[in-house]
Amino acid sequence: MSRRRRVSCDVLAFDPELVGRLSAEAEERLLREPDGGRMIVKALRHAWQAALTPVQRTYMQEYYIKMKTMKRIAEEYGVNIGTVSRTLSRARNRLREVLQYYL
């Protein structure tokens, strides 16, 4: 069973200083971009706001930032655990679709 990797709150909030907190390799990659990675950060902000529903954003914040289990999220929001799982999966897929040309 693999453990979930803790995702920094800054990653999902898309803080303007994000590039400075990335790994050295990722930072170098972004800095090689003609605009220093600003376009990618802008794409992330746009994808987060435009591509995801409010419920998807909420569940992703609960799961990845607050590190709650799917079971706990389901209990707190009064939904089935399968609903939480599908919502998270669809959110990840949607972000992947929207960002595939940027990353």
C-alpha positions in Angstrom: 0.0 0.0 0.0 1.5 3.3 -1.1 1.4 6.3 1.2 0.0 9.6 0.0 2.6 12.2 -0.6 1.9 15.4 1.3 1.2 18.3 -1.1 2.1 21.8 0.1 -0.9 24.1 0.5 1.1 26.5 -1.6 0.9 24.2 -4.6 -2.9 24.2 -4.7 -3.1 27.9 -3.8 -0.7 28.7 -6.6 1.2 31.2 -4.6 3.2 33.6 -6.9 6.4 32.5 -5.0 5.7 28.9 -6.0 8.7 28.7 -8.3 11.1 29.5 -5.5 9.8 26.5 -3.4 10.0 23.9 -6.2 12.7 21.3 -6.3 15.9 22.5 -8.0 15.2 20.4 -11.1 11.7 21.7 -11.6 12.8 25.3 -10.8 15.5 25.0 -13.5 12.9 23.7 -16.0 10.6 26.5 -15.3 13.4 29.1 -15.5 14.4 27.8 -19.0 10.9 28.8 -20.1 11.0 32.1 -22.1 8.8 33.8 -19.4 10.5 32.2 -16.4 7.5 29.9 -15.8 4.9 32.6 -15.3 2.8 31.1 -18.1 2.7 27.8 -16.3 1.7 29.3 -13.0 -1.0 31.3 -14.7 -2.2 28.1 -16.4 -2.3 26.4 -13.0 -4.4 29.2 -11.5 -6.8 29.1 -14.5 -7.1 25.3 -14.4 -7.9 25.4 -10.6 -10.6 28.0 -11.0 -12.1 27.3 -14.4 -11.7 23.5 -14.9 -12.8 22.3 -11.5 -16.2 22.5 -9.9 -16.4 24.0 -6.4 -17.0 20.5 -5.0 -13.9 19.1 -6.7 -11.8 22.0 -5.4 -13.2 21.4 -1.9 -12.5 17.7 -1.9 -9.0 18.2 -3.3 -8.2 20.7 -0.5 -9.6 18.4 2.1 -7.7 15.4 0.8 -4.4 16.9 -0.3 -3.9 19.9 1.9 -5.7 18.9 5.1 -4.7 15.3 4.6 -8.2 13.9 5.5 -9.1 10.4 4.4 -11.8 9.8 1.8 -13.9 8.2 4.5 -13.7 11.3 6.7 -14.5 13.6 3.8 -17.5 11.5 3.0 -18.7 11.6 6.6 -18.3 15.3 6.9 -20.1 16.1 3.7 -22.7 13.4 4.0 -21.9 11.5 0.8 -20.8 8.0 -0.1 -17.0 7.3 0.0 -17.3 6.3 -3.7 -18.6 9.8 -4.5 -15.5 11.3 -2.9 -13.2 8.9 -4.7 -14.8 9.5 -8.1 -14.8 13.3 -7.6 -11.1 13.3 -6.7 -10.4 11.1 -9.7 -12.3 13.3 -12.1 -10.7 16.4 -10.7 -7.2 15.0 -11.2 -8.1 13.9 -14.7 -9.5 17.3 -15.6 -6.4 19.1 -14.3 -4.3 16.6 -16.3 -6.3 17.3 -19.4 -6.1 21.1 -19.1 -2.5 21.2 -18.1 -1.0 18.6 -20.5 0.1 21.2 -23.0 1.8 23.4 -20.4 3.8 20.8 -18.4 
